[in-house]
Amino acid sequence: MTDWNRRAVDWGHAYRAGLRERPVRAQVQPGDIRAALPEHPPEHPEPMDAIWADFERIVPSGLTHWQHPRFFAYFPANAAPSSILAEHLVAEIGAQAMLWQTSPVATEMEERMVAWLAHAFGLPPRFRGVLQDTASTATFSAVLTMRERALGWAGNAEGLAGGPRLRLYASEQTHSSVEKAAVMAGIGAANLVRVPTDAKWGMRPEALAAAIEMDRAGGYRPAGVILCVGGTGIGASDPIGACLDVAAQAGLYTHVDAAWAGAAMVCPEARAHWAGAERADSIVVNPHKWLGAQFDCSVQFLADPTDQIRTLAMRPDYLHTPGHAEITNFSEWTPQLGRRFRALKLWFLFRAEGLEGLRTRIANHMRWAEALAEQVAAEPGFELTTPPMFSLFTFRHRPERGDAHSLALIEALNDDGRIYVTQTTLEGRTVIRFQVGQWDTTEADVAFAWDVIREIAGRLG
């Protein structure tokens, strides 16, 4: 297979080099790919030449190209070249990093990479942490910990039936993964309290305090607060320090979701957006978004991991490491037992780019987004609906034409294929999201995107 490994590497290099020539969003219809795949698996081995030919025929045309430099939709899922190289090695090694003894280097490198990330983001060295797959899992882990602390550690042992009705608190801009965590933890979506926000779409601390007080008076048991830095819809952030003050006074466990925007904290000038975060119990940032690590790689920082380990650890005899009681087994920090060797791609990424290289790239993305937002605001027929928050802003074209026109413009842009954008709802209106963050995006790509937006909007207008 050695020759095929080389061919795969060469294909990947050519693929990345030619992305600007491809439409960003997959240009297929539902069912097209399924129809190209046989209904049943082969009974006998097939030659790799045939497999490779089918790969080239089926897969690229069915991809939405997340590494395309004109991908301005969702948030990035970046894959820096150094990180890709590390992932090749991880695939070849095939390690299972559930325990220290099953992969000592994976465990100890993970400990060090979490410390490097904390340093990069300006967090105190007392923070420890774990590399999860995604922010959804980190948030779920934090919510389970909130549940167990609020129940006096009885939930795992006795179940939730007949127990007190727990409450969680989050802003209206919080990601849907928070609601999913409440559901999966058995707390229930109805017990996720959506705290009202201010004019900047951040949680109002006085409203949080009032909600907690009202719930306690009503017989509920508050369990925890989930705060947001750089929300998915419009990039909104809660006033972290003030909300943490309220949570501390109420004795509640806190989790800060900075999945996307946390990467911007490599730039000291961005840290005002999460001022006070060093007082949180749990913080999640996704290096696999803006920072450039190959998916999946999400860091959950913990001020003290004791409570999360107490919530999640299972220690059957077959997982013991005799004679080493004090070692770290990261499977005790996470819902999953099996774990990937995620730390290697961070080690490669940090060494290949350096903090200065990462700071420069992210600062450029924020600067280019601000410049484009100014152009949008000044263009007749366009309305800037939210200002740049980190590198994300929203806008509308011909707002008097309503949501149907906004959706038509989004579809026309994405069907055109030269750029890719998405929508969100802001105060009951459909708006267009534009975020700059893909690893290979240049200032020229951002300018090109504006040309395409004006061109397509002109056709519709």
Contacts in CASP RR format, 6 or more apart in sequence:
PFRMAT RR
TARGET T0000
AUTHOR 0000-0000-0000
METHOD contacts of the structure
MODEL  1
MTDWNRRAVDWGHAYRAGLRERPVRAQVQPGDIRAALPEHPPEHPEPMDA
IWADFERIVPSGLTHWQHPRFFAYFPANAAPSSILAEHLVAEIGAQAMLW
QTSPVATEMEERMVAWLAHAFGLPPRFRGVLQDTASTATFSAVLTMRERA
LGWAGNAEGLAGGPRLRLYASEQTHSSVEKAAVMAGIGAANLVRVPTDAK
WGMRPEALAAAIEMDRAGGYRPAGVILCVGGTGIGASDPIGACLDVAAQA
GLYTHVDAAWAGAAMVCPEARAHWAGAERADSIVVNPHKWLGAQFDCSVQ
FLADPTDQIRTLAMRPDYLHTPGHAEITNFSEWTPQLGRRFRALKLWFLF
RAEGLEGLRTRIANHMRWAEALAEQVAAEPGFELTTPPMFSLFTFRHRPE
RGDAHSLALIEALNDDGRIYVTQTTLEGRTVIRFQVGQWDTTEADVAFAW
DVIREIAGRLG
1 48 0 8 1.000
4 48 0 8 1.000
4 52 0 8 1.000
7 52 0 8 1.000
9 88 0 8 1.000
11 56 0 8 1.000
15 60 0 8 1.000
16 67 0 8 1.000
16 81 0 8 1.000
16 440 0 8 1.000
19 65 0 8 1.000
19 67 0 8 1.000
19 68 0 8 1.000
19 69 0 8 1.000
19 440 0 8 1.000
20 68 0 8 1.000
20 69 0 8 1.000
20 70 0 8 1.000
22 60 0 8 1.000
22 65 0 8 1.000
22 68 0 8 1.000
23 416 0 8 1.000
23 417 0 8 1.000
23 418 0 8 1.000
24 64 0 8 1.000
24 65 0 8 1.000
24 68 0 8 1.000
24 70 0 8 1.000
24 71 0 8 1.000
24 73 0 8 1.000
24 414 0 8 1.000
24 417 0 8 1.000
24 418 0 8 1.000
24 419 0 8 1.000
24 420 0 8 1.000
25 64 0 8 1.000
25 73 0 8 1.000
25 414 0 8 1.000
25 415 0 8 1.000
25 417 0 8 1.000
25 420 0 8 1.000
26 61 0 8 1.000
26 62 0 8 1.000
26 63 0 8 1.000
26 64 0 8 1.000
27 61 0 8 1.000
27 62 0 8 1.000
27 417 0 8 1.000
28 61 0 8 1.000
28 62 0 8 1.000
32 62 0 8 1.000
33 58 0 8 1.000
33 62 0 8 1.000
36 57 0 8 1.000
36 58 0 8 1.000
37 58 0 8 1.000
64 420 0 8 1.000
65 71 0 8 1.000
66 76 0 8 1.000
66 77 0 8 1.000
66 79 0 8 1.000
66 438 0 8 1.000
67 78 0 8 1.000
67 79 0 8 1.000
67 438 0 8 1.000
67 439 0 8 1.000
67 440 0 8 1.000
68 420 0 8 1.000
68 438 0 8 1.000
69 438 0 8 1.000
69 440 0 8 1.000
69 441 0 8 1.000
69 442 0 8 1.000
69 445 0 8 1.000
70 418 0 8 1.000
70 419 0 8 1.000
70 420 0 8 1.000
70 438 0 8 1.000
70 441 0 8 1.000
70 445 0 8 1.000
70 448 0 8 1.000
70 449 0 8 1.000
71 419 0 8 1.000
71 420 0 8 1.000
71 438 0 8 1.000
71 441 0 8 1.000
72 419 0 8 1.000
72 420 0 8 1.000
72 421 0 8 1.000
72 434 0 8 1.000
72 435 0 8 1.000
72 436 0 8 1.000
72 438 0 8 1.000
72 449 0 8 1.000
73 420 0 8 1.000
73 421 0 8 1.000
73 422 0 8 1.000
73 433 0 8 1.000
73 435 0 8 1.000
74 422 0 8 1.000
74 435 0 8 1.000
75 232 0 8 1.000
75 259 0 8 1.000
75 260 0 8 1.000
75 289 0 8 1.000
75 290 0 8 1.000
75 435 0 8 1.000
75 437 0 8 1.000
76 289 0 8 1.000
76 290 0 8 1.000
76 292 0 8 1.000
76 435 0 8 1.000
76 437 0 8 1.000
76 438 0 8 1.000
76 439 0 8 1.000
77 288 0 8 1.000
77 289 0 8 1.000
77 295 0 8 1.000
78 288 0 8 1.000
78 289 0 8 1.000
78 290 0 8 1.000
78 291 0 8 1.000
78 292 0 8 1.000
78 293 0 8 1.000
78 437 0 8 1.000
78 438 0 8 1.000
78 439 0 8 1.000
79 87 0 8 1.000
79 292 0 8 1.000
79 293 0 8 1.000
79 294 0 8 1.000
79 295 0 8 1.000
79 439 0 8 1.000
80 292 0 8 1.000
80 293 0 8 1.000
80 294 0 8 1.000
80 349 0 8 1.000
80 352 0 8 1.000
80 353 0 8 1.000
80 439 0 8 1.000
81 352 0 8 1.000
82 345 0 8 1.000
82 348 0 8 1.000
82 349 0 8 1.000
82 351 0 8 1.000
82 352 0 8 1.000
82 353 0 8 1.000
83 292 0 8 1.000
83 293 0 8 1.000
83 294 0 8 1.000
83 345 0 8 1.000
83 346 0 8 1.000
83 348 0 8 1.000
83 349 0 8 1.000
84 294 0 8 1.000
85 348 0 8 1.000
86 294 0 8 1.000
86 344 0 8 1.000
86 345 0 8 1.000
86 347 0 8 1.000
86 348 0 8 1.000
86 349 0 8 1.000
87 294 0 8 1.000
87 345 0 8 1.000
89 344 0 8 1.000
90 340 0 8 1.000
90 341 0 8 1.000
90 344 0 8 1.000
90 345 0 8 1.000
93 341 0 8 1.000
94 341 0 8 1.000
95 102 0 8 1.000
95 103 0 8 1.000
95 106 0 8 1.000
95 340 0 8 1.000
95 341 0 8 1.000
96 102 0 8 1.000
96 103 0 8 1.000
96 338 0 8 1.000
96 339 0 8 1.000
97 103 0 8 1.000
97 106 0 8 1.000
97 107 0 8 1.000
97 110 0 8 1.000
97 330 0 8 1.000
97 338 0 8 1.000
97 339 0 8 1.000
97 340 0 8 1.000
97 341 0 8 1.000
98 319 0 8 1.000
98 329 0 8 1.000
98 330 0 8 1.000
98 331 0 8 1.000
98 337 0 8 1.000
98 338 0 8 1.000
98 339 0 8 1.000
99 107 0 8 1.000
99 319 0 8 1.000
99 321 0 8 1.000
99 329 0 8 1.000
99 331 0 8 1.000
100 107 0 8 1.000
100 108 0 8 1.000
100 321 0 8 1.000
100 324 0 8 1.000
100 327 0 8 1.000
100 328 0 8 1.000
100 329 0 8 1.000
101 321 0 8 1.000
101 324 0 8 1.000
101 327 0 8 1.000
103 341 0 8 1.000
106 339 0 8 1.000
106 341 0 8 1.000
106 343 0 8 1.000
106 344 0 8 1.000
107 327 0 8 1.000
107 328 0 8 1.000
107 329 0 8 1.000
107 330 0 8 1.000
109 343 0 8 1.000
109 344 0 8 1.000
109 347 0 8 1.000
110 130 0 8 1.000
110 131 0 8 1.000
110 330 0 8 1.000
110 342 0 8 1.000
110 343 0 8 1.000
111 128 0 8 1.000
111 328 0 8 1.000
112 343 0 8 1.000
113 131 0 8 1.000
113 343 0 8 1.000
113 346 0 8 1.000
113 347 0 8 1.000
113 350 0 8 1.000
114 127 0 8 1.000
114 128 0 8 1.000
114 129 0 8 1.000
114 130 0 8 1.000
114 131 0 8 1.000
114 299 0 8 1.000
114 301 0 8 1.000
115 125 0 8 1.000
116 346 0 8 1.000
116 350 0 8 1.000
117 285 0 8 1.000
117 287 0 8 1.000
117 299 0 8 1.000
117 301 0 8 1.000
117 346 0 8 1.000
118 124 0 8 1.000
118 125 0 8 1.000
118 127 0 8 1.000
118 301 0 8 1.000
119 125 0 8 1.000
120 265 0 8 1.000
120 266 0 8 1.000
120 350 0 8 1.000
120 355 0 8 1.000
120 358 0 8 1.000
121 262 0 8 1.000
121 265 0 8 1.000
121 266 0 8 1.000
121 271 0 8 1.000
121 285 0 8 1.000
122 265 0 8 1.000
122 268 0 8 1.000
122 271 0 8 1.000
123 277 0 8 1.000
123 278 0 8 1.000
123 283 0 8 1.000
123 301 0 8 1.000
124 278 0 8 1.000
126 303 0 8 1.000
127 278 0 8 1.000
127 283 0 8 1.000
127 301 0 8 1.000
127 302 0 8 1.000
127 303 0 8 1.000
128 301 0 8 1.000
128 302 0 8 1.000
128 304 0 8 1.000
128 305 0 8 1.000
129 299 0 8 1.000
129 300 0 8 1.000
129 301 0 8 1.000
129 302 0 8 1.000
129 305 0 8 1.000
129 333 0 8 1.000
130 299 0 8 1.000
130 300 0 8 1.000
130 302 0 8 1.000
130 305 0 8 1.000
130 330 0 8 1.000
130 333 0 8 1.000
130 334 0 8 1.000
131 297 0 8 1.000
131 298 0 8 1.000
131 299 0 8 1.000
131 300 0 8 1.000
131 330 0 8 1.000
131 342 0 8 1.000
131 343 0 8 1.000
131 346 0 8 1.000
132 138 0 8 1.000
132 141 0 8 1.000
132 284 0 8 1.000
132 298 0 8 1.000
132 299 0 8 1.000
132 300 0 8 1.000
132 334 0 8 1.000
133 296 0 8 1.000
133 298 0 8 1.000
133 336 0 8 1.000
133 340 0 8 1.000
134 286 0 8 1.000
134 296 0 8 1.000
134 298 0 8 1.000
135 175 0 8 1.000
135 177 0 8 1.000
135 257 0 8 1.000
135 259 0 8 1.000
135 284 0 8 1.000
135 285 0 8 1.000
135 286 0 8 1.000
135 298 0 8 1.000
136 177 0 8 1.000
136 180 0 8 1.000
136 181 0 8 1.000
137 298 0 8 1.000
137 334 0 8 1.000
137 335 0 8 1.000
137 336 0 8 1.000
138 282 0 8 1.000
138 284 0 8 1.000
138 298 0 8 1.000
138 299 0 8 1.000
138 300 0 8 1.000
139 175 0 8 1.000
139 177 0 8 1.000
139 178 0 8 1.000
139 181 0 8 1.000
139 226 0 8 1.000
139 255 0 8 1.000
139 257 0 8 1.000
139 284 0 8 1.000
140 177 0 8 1.000
140 180 0 8 1.000
140 181 0 8 1.000
140 184 0 8 1.000
140 185 0 8 1.000
140 335 0 8 1.000
141 282 0 8 1.000
141 300 0 8 1.000
141 308 0 8 1.000
141 311 0 8 1.000
141 312 0 8 1.000
141 333 0 8 1.000
141 334 0 8 1.000
141 335 0 8 1.000
142 181 0 8 1.000
142 226 0 8 1.000
142 253 0 8 1.000
142 255 0 8 1.000
142 281 0 8 1.000
142 282 0 8 1.000
142 284 0 8 1.000
142 300 0 8 1.000
142 308 0 8 1.000
143 168 0 8 1.000
143 178 0 8 1.000
143 181 0 8 1.000
143 182 0 8 1.000
143 185 0 8 1.000
143 187 0 8 1.000
143 226 0 8 1.000
143 255 0 8 1.000
144 181 0 8 1.000
144 185 0 8 1.000
144 308 0 8 1.000
144 311 0 8 1.000
144 312 0 8 1.000
144 335 0 8 1.000
145 253 0 8 1.000
145 281 0 8 1.000
145 282 0 8 1.000
145 307 0 8 1.000
145 308 0 8 1.000
145 311 0 8 1.000
145 312 0 8 1.000
146 166 0 8 1.000
146 168 0 8 1.000
146 223 0 8 1.000
146 224 0 8 1.000
146 252 0 8 1.000
146 253 0 8 1.000
146 255 0 8 1.000
147 155 0 8 1.000
147 166 0 8 1.000
147 185 0 8 1.000
147 186 0 8 1.000
147 187 0 8 1.000
147 223 0 8 1.000
147 311 0 8 1.000
148 154 0 8 1.000
148 155 0 8 1.000
148 156 0 8 1.000
148 307 0 8 1.000
148 310 0 8 1.000
148 311 0 8 1.000
149 223 0 8 1.000
149 253 0 8 1.000
149 307 0 8 1.000
150 164 0 8 1.000
150 166 0 8 1.000
150 221 0 8 1.000
150 222 0 8 1.000
150 223 0 8 1.000
150 224 0 8 1.000
151 160 0 8 1.000
151 163 0 8 1.000
151 164 0 8 1.000
151 166 0 8 1.000
153 310 0 8 1.000
156 311 0 8 1.000
160 186 0 8 1.000
164 219 0 8 1.000
164 220 0 8 1.000
164 221 0 8 1.000
165 191 0 8 1.000
165 219 0 8 1.000
165 220 0 8 1.000
165 221 0 8 1.000
166 187 0 8 1.000
166 191 0 8 1.000
166 220 0 8 1.000
166 221 0 8 1.000
166 222 0 8 1.000
166 223 0 8 1.000
167 187 0 8 1.000
167 191 0 8 1.000
167 192 0 8 1.000
167 193 0 8 1.000
167 212 0 8 1.000
167 215 0 8 1.000
167 220 0 8 1.000
167 221 0 8 1.000
167 222 0 8 1.000
167 223 0 8 1.000
167 224 0 8 1.000
168 178 0 8 1.000
168 182 0 8 1.000
168 187 0 8 1.000
168 191 0 8 1.000
168 192 0 8 1.000
168 193 0 8 1.000
168 223 0 8 1.000
168 224 0 8 1.000
168 225 0 8 1.000
168 226 0 8 1.000
169 192 0 8 1.000
169 193 0 8 1.000
169 195 0 8 1.000
169 208 0 8 1.000
169 211 0 8 1.000
169 212 0 8 1.000
169 222 0 8 1.000
169 224 0 8 1.000
169 225 0 8 1.000
169 226 0 8 1.000
169 252 0 8 1.000
170 178 0 8 1.000
170 192 0 8 1.000
170 193 0 8 1.000
170 194 0 8 1.000
170 195 0 8 1.000
170 203 0 8 1.000
170 225 0 8 1.000
170 226 0 8 1.000
170 227 0 8 1.000
170 228 0 8 1.000
171 194 0 8 1.000
171 195 0 8 1.000
171 197 0 8 1.000
171 201 0 8 1.000
171 202 0 8 1.000
171 203 0 8 1.000
171 227 0 8 1.000
171 228 0 8 1.000
171 236 0 8 1.000
171 238 0 8 1.000
172 194 0 8 1.000
172 195 0 8 1.000
172 196 0 8 1.000
172 197 0 8 1.000
172 201 0 8 1.000
173 197 0 8 1.000
173 201 0 8 1.000
173 202 0 8 1.000
173 228 0 8 1.000
173 231 0 8 1.000
173 233 0 8 1.000
173 234 0 8 1.000
173 235 0 8 1.000
173 236 0 8 1.000
173 238 0 8 1.000
174 194 0 8 1.000
174 226 0 8 1.000
174 228 0 8 1.000
174 231 0 8 1.000
174 257 0 8 1.000
175 228 0 8 1.000
175 231 0 8 1.000
175 232 0 8 1.000
175 257 0 8 1.000
175 259 0 8 1.000
177 257 0 8 1.000
178 192 0 8 1.000
178 226 0 8 1.000
178 257 0 8 1.000
179 189 0 8 1.000
179 192 0 8 1.000
182 188 0 8 1.000
182 189 0 8 1.000
182 191 0 8 1.000
182 192 0 8 1.000
183 189 0 8 1.000
187 223 0 8 1.000
191 220 0 8 1.000
193 211 0 8 1.000
193 215 0 8 1.000
195 203 0 8 1.000
195 204 0 8 1.000
195 207 0 8 1.000
195 208 0 8 1.000
195 211 0 8 1.000
196 203 0 8 1.000
196 204 0 8 1.000
196 207 0 8 1.000
197 203 0 8 1.000
197 204 0 8 1.000
197 236 0 8 1.000
198 204 0 8 1.000
200 236 0 8 1.000
201 234 0 8 1.000
201 236 0 8 1.000
201 386 0 8 1.000
202 228 0 8 1.000
202 236 0 8 1.000
202 237 0 8 1.000
202 238 0 8 1.000
202 239 0 8 1.000
203 227 0 8 1.000
203 228 0 8 1.000
203 238 0 8 1.000
203 239 0 8 1.000
203 243 0 8 1.000
205 239 0 8 1.000
205 242 0 8 1.000
205 243 0 8 1.000
205 245 0 8 1.000
205 246 0 8 1.000
208 225 0 8 1.000
208 243 0 8 1.000
208 246 0 8 1.000
208 247 0 8 1.000
209 246 0 8 1.000
209 249 0 8 1.000
209 250 0 8 1.000
212 222 0 8 1.000
212 246 0 8 1.000
212 250 0 8 1.000
212 252 0 8 1.000
215 221 0 8 1.000
215 222 0 8 1.000
216 222 0 8 1.000
222 250 0 8 1.000
222 252 0 8 1.000
223 252 0 8 1.000
223 253 0 8 1.000
224 247 0 8 1.000
224 252 0 8 1.000
224 253 0 8 1.000
224 254 0 8 1.000
224 255 0 8 1.000
225 243 0 8 1.000
225 244 0 8 1.000
225 246 0 8 1.000
225 247 0 8 1.000
225 252 0 8 1.000
225 253 0 8 1.000
225 254 0 8 1.000
225 255 0 8 1.000
226 254 0 8 1.000
226 255 0 8 1.000
226 256 0 8 1.000
226 257 0 8 1.000
227 238 0 8 1.000
227 240 0 8 1.000
227 243 0 8 1.000
227 244 0 8 1.000
227 254 0 8 1.000
227 255 0 8 1.000
227 256 0 8 1.000
227 257 0 8 1.000
227 280 0 8 1.000
228 236 0 8 1.000
228 237 0 8 1.000
228 238 0 8 1.000
228 256 0 8 1.000
228 257 0 8 1.000
228 258 0 8 1.000
229 237 0 8 1.000
229 238 0 8 1.000
229 240 0 8 1.000
229 256 0 8 1.000
229 257 0 8 1.000
229 258 0 8 1.000
229 261 0 8 1.000
229 262 0 8 1.000
229 273 0 8 1.000
229 274 0 8 1.000
229 277 0 8 1.000
230 236 0 8 1.000
230 237 0 8 1.000
230 258 0 8 1.000
230 260 0 8 1.000
230 261 0 8 1.000
230 262 0 8 1.000
230 273 0 8 1.000
230 389 0 8 1.000
230 390 0 8 1.000
230 392 0 8 1.000
231 237 0 8 1.000
231 257 0 8 1.000
231 260 0 8 1.000
231 261 0 8 1.000
232 260 0 8 1.000
232 424 0 8 1.000
233 392 0 8 1.000
233 394 0 8 1.000
233 424 0 8 1.000
233 426 0 8 1.000
233 433 0 8 1.000
234 386 0 8 1.000
234 389 0 8 1.000
234 392 0 8 1.000
234 393 0 8 1.000
234 394 0 8 1.000
234 424 0 8 1.000
234 426 0 8 1.000
234 431 0 8 1.000
234 433 0 8 1.000
235 260 0 8 1.000
235 261 0 8 1.000
235 386 0 8 1.000
235 389 0 8 1.000
235 390 0 8 1.000
235 392 0 8 1.000
236 389 0 8 1.000
237 261 0 8 1.000
237 273 0 8 1.000
237 274 0 8 1.000
237 389 0 8 1.000
240 256 0 8 1.000
240 274 0 8 1.000
240 275 0 8 1.000
240 276 0 8 1.000
240 277 0 8 1.000
240 280 0 8 1.000
241 275 0 8 1.000
241 276 0 8 1.000
241 277 0 8 1.000
241 279 0 8 1.000
244 254 0 8 1.000
244 276 0 8 1.000
244 279 0 8 1.000
244 280 0 8 1.000
247 253 0 8 1.000
247 254 0 8 1.000
248 254 0 8 1.000
248 279 0 8 1.000
253 281 0 8 1.000
253 282 0 8 1.000
253 307 0 8 1.000
254 279 0 8 1.000
254 280 0 8 1.000
254 281 0 8 1.000
254 282 0 8 1.000
255 280 0 8 1.000
255 281 0 8 1.000
255 282 0 8 1.000
255 283 0 8 1.000
255 284 0 8 1.000
256 274 0 8 1.000
256 277 0 8 1.000
256 280 0 8 1.000
256 282 0 8 1.000
256 283 0 8 1.000
256 284 0 8 1.000
257 284 0 8 1.000
258 265 0 8 1.000
258 274 0 8 1.000
258 277 0 8 1.000
258 283 0 8 1.000
258 284 0 8 1.000
258 285 0 8 1.000
259 284 0 8 1.000
259 285 0 8 1.000
259 286 0 8 1.000
259 289 0 8 1.000
259 298 0 8 1.000
260 286 0 8 1.000
260 289 0 8 1.000
260 290 0 8 1.000
260 390 0 8 1.000
261 270 0 8 1.000
261 273 0 8 1.000
261 290 0 8 1.000
261 389 0 8 1.000
261 390 0 8 1.000
262 274 0 8 1.000
262 285 0 8 1.000
262 290 0 8 1.000
263 285 0 8 1.000
263 286 0 8 1.000
263 287 0 8 1.000
263 289 0 8 1.000
263 290 0 8 1.000
263 291 0 8 1.000
263 292 0 8 1.000
263 362 0 8 1.000
264 270 0 8 1.000
264 273 0 8 1.000
264 290 0 8 1.000
264 362 0 8 1.000
264 366 0 8 1.000
264 390 0 8 1.000
264 391 0 8 1.000
265 271 0 8 1.000
265 274 0 8 1.000
265 285 0 8 1.000
266 291 0 8 1.000
266 355 0 8 1.000
266 358 0 8 1.000
266 359 0 8 1.000
266 362 0 8 1.000
267 359 0 8 1.000
267 362 0 8 1.000
267 363 0 8 1.000
267 366 0 8 1.000
269 363 0 8 1.000
270 362 0 8 1.000
270 366 0 8 1.000
270 390 0 8 1.000
273 390 0 8 1.000
277 283 0 8 1.000
280 303 0 8 1.000
281 302 0 8 1.000
281 303 0 8 1.000
281 304 0 8 1.000
281 307 0 8 1.000
282 300 0 8 1.000
282 301 0 8 1.000
282 302 0 8 1.000
282 303 0 8 1.000
282 308 0 8 1.000
283 300 0 8 1.000
283 301 0 8 1.000
284 298 0 8 1.000
284 299 0 8 1.000
284 300 0 8 1.000
284 301 0 8 1.000
285 291 0 8 1.000
285 298 0 8 1.000
285 299 0 8 1.000
285 301 0 8 1.000
286 297 0 8 1.000
286 298 0 8 1.000
286 299 0 8 1.000
287 293 0 8 1.000
287 297 0 8 1.000
287 298 0 8 1.000
287 299 0 8 1.000
287 346 0 8 1.000
287 349 0 8 1.000
288 294 0 8 1.000
288 295 0 8 1.000
288 296 0 8 1.000
288 297 0 8 1.000
288 298 0 8 1.000
290 362 0 8 1.000
290 365 0 8 1.000
290 437 0 8 1.000
291 349 0 8 1.000
291 358 0 8 1.000
291 362 0 8 1.000
292 349 0 8 1.000
292 439 0 8 1.000
293 345 0 8 1.000
293 346 0 8 1.000
293 349 0 8 1.000
294 345 0 8 1.000
296 340 0 8 1.000
296 342 0 8 1.000
297 342 0 8 1.000
297 345 0 8 1.000
297 346 0 8 1.000
302 308 0 8 1.000
302 333 0 8 1.000
305 333 0 8 1.000
308 333 0 8 1.000
309 332 0 8 1.000
309 333 0 8 1.000
312 332 0 8 1.000
312 333 0 8 1.000
312 334 0 8 1.000
312 335 0 8 1.000
313 332 0 8 1.000
313 333 0 8 1.000
314 332 0 8 1.000
314 337 0 8 1.000
315 332 0 8 1.000
319 329 0 8 1.000
319 331 0 8 1.000
321 327 0 8 1.000
321 329 0 8 1.000
330 339 0 8 1.000
331 337 0 8 1.000
331 338 0 8 1.000
331 339 0 8 1.000
353 361 0 8 1.000
361 439 0 8 1.000
362 391 0 8 1.000
362 437 0 8 1.000
364 443 0 8 1.000
365 391 0 8 1.000
365 436 0 8 1.000
365 437 0 8 1.000
365 441 0 8 1.000
366 388 0 8 1.000
366 390 0 8 1.000
366 391 0 8 1.000
366 436 0 8 1.000
368 391 0 8 1.000
368 436 0 8 1.000
368 441 0 8 1.000
368 443 0 8 1.000
368 446 0 8 1.000
369 388 0 8 1.000
369 390 0 8 1.000
369 391 0 8 1.000
369 392 0 8 1.000
369 393 0 8 1.000
369 434 0 8 1.000
369 435 0 8 1.000
369 436 0 8 1.000
369 446 0 8 1.000
370 388 0 8 1.000
371 446 0 8 1.000
372 393 0 8 1.000
372 434 0 8 1.000
372 436 0 8 1.000
372 446 0 8 1.000
372 447 0 8 1.000
372 449 0 8 1.000
372 450 0 8 1.000
373 384 0 8 1.000
373 387 0 8 1.000
373 388 0 8 1.000
373 393 0 8 1.000
373 395 0 8 1.000
375 450 0 8 1.000
376 382 0 8 1.000
376 384 0 8 1.000
376 393 0 8 1.000
376 395 0 8 1.000
376 450 0 8 1.000
377 383 0 8 1.000
377 384 0 8 1.000
379 454 0 8 1.000
381 397 0 8 1.000
381 398 0 8 1.000
382 395 0 8 1.000
382 396 0 8 1.000
382 397 0 8 1.000
382 457 0 8 1.000
383 395 0 8 1.000
383 396 0 8 1.000
383 397 0 8 1.000
383 399 0 8 1.000
384 393 0 8 1.000
384 394 0 8 1.000
384 395 0 8 1.000
385 394 0 8 1.000
385 395 0 8 1.000
385 396 0 8 1.000
385 426 0 8 1.000
385 429 0 8 1.000
385 431 0 8 1.000
386 393 0 8 1.000
386 394 0 8 1.000
386 426 0 8 1.000
386 431 0 8 1.000
387 393 0 8 1.000
391 435 0 8 1.000
391 436 0 8 1.000
391 437 0 8 1.000
392 433 0 8 1.000
392 434 0 8 1.000
392 435 0 8 1.000
393 434 0 8 1.000
393 435 0 8 1.000
394 424 0 8 1.000
394 426 0 8 1.000
394 431 0 8 1.000
394 432 0 8 1.000
394 433 0 8 1.000
394 434 0 8 1.000
395 431 0 8 1.000
395 432 0 8 1.000
395 434 0 8 1.000
396 402 0 8 1.000
396 406 0 8 1.000
396 429 0 8 1.000
396 430 0 8 1.000
396 431 0 8 1.000
396 432 0 8 1.000
397 405 0 8 1.000
397 406 0 8 1.000
397 409 0 8 1.000
397 432 0 8 1.000
397 457 0 8 1.000
397 460 0 8 1.000
397 461 0 8 1.000
398 405 0 8 1.000
398 457 0 8 1.000
398 461 0 8 1.000
399 429 0 8 1.000
402 429 0 8 1.000
402 430 0 8 1.000
403 429 0 8 1.000
403 430 0 8 1.000
405 460 0 8 1.000
406 423 0 8 1.000
406 429 0 8 1.000
406 430 0 8 1.000
406 431 0 8 1.000
406 432 0 8 1.000
407 423 0 8 1.000
407 430 0 8 1.000
408 460 0 8 1.000
409 432 0 8 1.000
409 456 0 8 1.000
409 457 0 8 1.000
409 460 0 8 1.000
410 421 0 8 1.000
410 422 0 8 1.000
410 423 0 8 1.000
410 432 0 8 1.000
412 456 0 8 1.000
412 459 0 8 1.000
412 460 0 8 1.000
413 419 0 8 1.000
413 420 0 8 1.000
413 421 0 8 1.000
413 452 0 8 1.000
413 453 0 8 1.000
413 456 0 8 1.000
414 420 0 8 1.000
414 421 0 8 1.000
416 452 0 8 1.000
416 456 0 8 1.000
418 448 0 8 1.000
418 452 0 8 1.000
419 448 0 8 1.000
419 449 0 8 1.000
419 452 0 8 1.000
419 453 0 8 1.000
421 432 0 8 1.000
421 433 0 8 1.000
421 434 0 8 1.000
422 432 0 8 1.000
422 433 0 8 1.000
423 430 0 8 1.000
423 431 0 8 1.000
423 432 0 8 1.000
423 433 0 8 1.000
424 430 0 8 1.000
424 431 0 8 1.000
424 433 0 8 1.000
425 431 0 8 1.000
434 449 0 8 1.000
436 446 0 8 1.000
END
